[in-house]
Amino acid sequence: MKSVYDIVIRPIVTEQSMEDQDIKKYVFEVAKDATKVEIRKAVEEIFGVTVIKVTTTTVHGKEKRTGRYPAGRQKSWKKAVVKLSEDSKNIEIFESMA
């Protein structure tokens, strides 16, 4: 069985994800085989918040070149956008970034 820390890998900090904090949306990189239910339970357990909605998308790796011919790809990963309830507290990791 996976740990909750195996499901939620890291927070994604971009300009858009920082703007979405006002409406209590947070973005995380998650395990590729994690389901929405697993992501919801992991975020609730780690941060002590109430999750309303989870949306996920697979971000495909870009093609990169390291020279003339050996073309390769970056790894693909899964992104989850988590919407918290109105009465839920904010996640502290993102508070220090703003």
matplotlib code that plots the C-alpha trace (Angstrom):
import matplotlib.pyplot as plt

x = [0.0, 1.2, 1.9, 0.2, 3.6, 4.0, 0.8, 1.4, 4.9, 5.4, 3.4, 3.5, 4.4, 3.6, 2.1, -1.3, -1.3, -0.4, -3.4, -5.7, -5.0, -7.6, -10.3, -8.7, -7.3, -3.9, -1.8, 0.3, 2.4, 1.0, 1.8, 0.8, -1.3, -3.1, -6.9, -8.9, -10.1, -6.6, -5.4, -8.4, -7.6, -3.9, -4.3, -6.9, -4.6, -1.3, -2.7, -5.8, -8.2, -11.5, -11.4, -14.4, -13.1, -10.1, -9.3, -6.3, -4.4, -1.4, 1.3, 3.2, 7.0, 8.5, 10.9, 14.5, 17.7, 21.1, 23.1, 22.5, 20.8, 20.1, 16.6, 14.9, 11.9, 11.4, 9.3, 5.5, 3.8, 0.4, -1.0, -3.8, -5.8, -7.4, -10.3, -10.9, -14.1, -14.8, -14.5, -11.3, -8.0, -5.3, -2.3, 0.8, 3.3, 1.8, 1.5, 5.2, 5.6, 3.3]
y = [0.0, 3.5, 6.2, 9.5, 11.0, 8.6, 10.0, 13.7, 14.3, 18.1, 21.4, 23.2, 26.9, 29.1, 32.5, 31.0, 28.6, 31.5, 33.5, 30.6, 30.6, 33.3, 30.8, 28.0, 26.0, 24.4, 22.5, 19.4, 16.9, 13.4, 9.8, 8.8, 5.9, 7.8, 8.1, 11.2, 9.5, 8.7, 12.2, 13.7, 11.5, 12.2, 16.0, 15.9, 13.7, 15.7, 19.2, 18.7, 20.4, 19.5, 18.9, 19.5, 18.7, 17.2, 17.5, 15.7, 15.9, 14.1, 16.4, 14.8, 15.2, 17.6, 16.3, 17.5, 17.1, 16.7, 17.1, 16.6, 13.2, 11.7, 13.1, 12.1, 13.1, 14.5, 12.3, 12.6, 13.4, 13.9, 17.2, 17.5, 20.7, 20.5, 22.8, 23.3, 24.1, 27.7, 27.0, 25.0, 26.6, 27.6, 25.3, 26.8, 25.8, 28.2, 31.0, 31.5, 31.7, 34.7]
z = [0.0, -0.9, 1.7, 1.2, 0.5, -2.4, -3.9, -3.5, -4.8, -4.8, -5.0, -8.3, -7.9, -10.9, -11.4, -12.3, -9.3, -7.0, -8.3, -7.8, -4.1, -3.7, -4.7, -2.7, -5.6, -5.2, -7.8, -7.1, -9.0, -8.1, -8.9, -12.4, -11.2, -8.4, -8.6, -7.7, -4.6, -3.5, -4.2, -2.2, 0.9, 0.7, 0.6, 3.4, 5.6, 4.9, 5.3, 7.4, 5.0, 3.3, -0.4, -2.6, -6.1, -7.7, -11.4, -13.0, -16.2, -17.7, -18.8, -21.6, -21.7, -24.2, -26.9, -26.1, -28.0, -26.3, -29.5, -33.2, -33.4, -30.0, -29.5, -26.2, -24.2, -20.7, -18.4, -18.5, -15.2, -13.7, -12.3, -9.9, -9.2, -5.7, -4.8, -1.0, 0.8, 1.8, 5.6, 5.1, 6.2, 3.6, 2.9, 4.6, 1.9, -0.5, 2.1, 2.4, -1.4, -1.9]

ax = plt.figure().add_subplot(projection="3d")
ax.plot(x, y, z, "-o")
ax.set_aspect("equal")
plt.show()
